[in-house]
Amino acid sequence: MTQQDFSLACKVAIAKAKSQSVKKISIADDETFAMYGLDSLDVMNFLLELEISTGTVLGDIDIKEYNSIKKLYELVKQSQKEK
């Protein structure tokens, strides 16, 4: 999955988690989820939606460490290399 595809999947997942239109989601890949206004419940819903849409199992991740689309993509990319 390319970074652009992953970014779009994240934005769709955020839209679903926040019950908004994806057109209203304007988060930069390096902007933190907290800066965007996602609370802990939003983040849990976002990660669940992301796992469903991408087929990637994120498991128990430290969202404070992987707190942006860019950092999450790096985690996914690294885990795919290890397989």
C-alpha positions as CSV (number, residue, x, y, z in Angstrom):
1,M,0.0,0.0,0.0
2,T,1.4,3.4,-0.9
3,Q,1.6,6.2,1.5
4,Q,-1.0,8.1,-0.5
5,D,-3.4,5.2,-0.4
6,F,-2.8,4.8,3.4
7,S,-3.4,8.5,3.9
8,L,-6.7,8.3,2.1
9,A,-7.7,5.2,4.1
10,C,-6.9,7.1,7.3
11,K,-9.0,10.1,6.3
12,V,-11.9,7.9,5.5
13,A,-11.5,6.1,8.8
14,I,-11.3,9.4,10.7
15,A,-14.5,10.6,8.9
16,K,-16.3,7.4,10.0
17,A,-15.0,7.7,13.5
18,K,-16.2,11.3,13.8
19,S,-19.4,10.7,11.8
20,Q,-18.4,13.3,9.2
21,S,-18.1,13.5,5.5
22,V,-14.6,12.6,4.3
23,K,-14.7,15.9,2.3
24,K,-14.5,17.7,5.7
25,I,-11.4,15.9,6.8
26,S,-8.4,18.0,6.3
27,I,-5.6,16.6,8.4
28,A,-2.0,16.7,7.1
29,D,0.0,13.4,7.3
30,D,2.3,14.8,9.9
31,E,-0.4,16.5,12.0
32,T,-1.1,14.7,15.3
33,F,-4.4,13.2,15.9
34,A,-4.7,15.3,19.1
35,M,-4.1,18.5,17.2
36,Y,-6.9,17.5,14.8
37,G,-9.2,17.0,17.8
38,L,-9.5,13.3,18.1
39,D,-10.2,12.2,21.6
40,S,-9.4,8.7,23.0
41,L,-12.7,7.2,21.9
42,D,-12.4,8.8,18.4
43,V,-8.9,7.2,18.1
44,M,-10.1,3.8,19.1
45,N,-12.9,4.0,16.5
46,F,-10.5,5.4,13.9
47,L,-8.0,2.5,14.4
48,L,-10.8,-0.1,14.2
49,E,-12.1,1.5,11.0
50,L,-8.6,1.6,9.6
51,E,-7.9,-2.1,10.4
52,I,-11.2,-3.0,8.7
53,S,-10.6,-0.9,5.6
54,T,-6.9,-1.8,5.0
55,G,-6.9,-5.4,6.3
56,T,-3.9,-4.4,8.5
57,V,-3.9,-5.6,12.1
58,L,-2.5,-2.8,14.2
59,G,-3.1,-4.5,17.6
60,D,-2.2,-2.7,20.7
61,I,-0.1,0.3,19.6
62,D,1.0,3.3,21.6
63,I,-1.0,6.1,19.9
64,K,1.2,8.6,21.7
65,E,4.2,7.3,19.7
66,Y,2.3,6.7,16.4
67,N,0.3,9.9,16.7
68,S,0.0,10.9,13.0
69,I,-0.8,9.3,9.7
70,K,2.8,9.5,8.7
71,K,4.0,7.6,11.8
72,L,1.3,5.0,11.5
73,Y,2.2,4.4,7.9
74,E,5.9,3.9,8.9
75,L,4.7,1.3,11.5
76,V,2.6,-0.5,8.9
77,K,5.4,-0.4,6.3
78,Q,7.9,-1.8,8.8
79,S,5.6,-4.6,10.0
80,Q,5.0,-5.6,6.3
81,K,8.8,-5.8,5.8
82,E,9.1,-8.1,8.8
83,K,6.6,-10.7,7.4
